[in-house]
């Protein structure tokens, strides 16, 4: 039985934003086919992440508010907060009210690529007629 020594090459795929030119996705693996599948999966997950972003922010804010309420509920009524506790309470309150911005560079790249692909498809359909 012969064993063939095949050197596995690494494939590195770097996707740059079609809008800004900055790197938005990097893949390191063994095949281009696996890279295409991974990119497709990453695109689906990114679209889903951006779609659910507002819900996630509200969930986090509610979590911080509940954490602060639970911590204050444990304290006796006549107890005063130390400066460290006051600082922690203010920080939790600030985070409960903060609106976190969503990083949308990869999402914007995906949407622009889809728009261009649809535009190209329409042009090809017009050319067939």
Beta strands, then each sheet from edge to edge (+ up, - down):
strand 1: 11-16
strand 2: 23-29
sheet 1: 1+ 2-
end
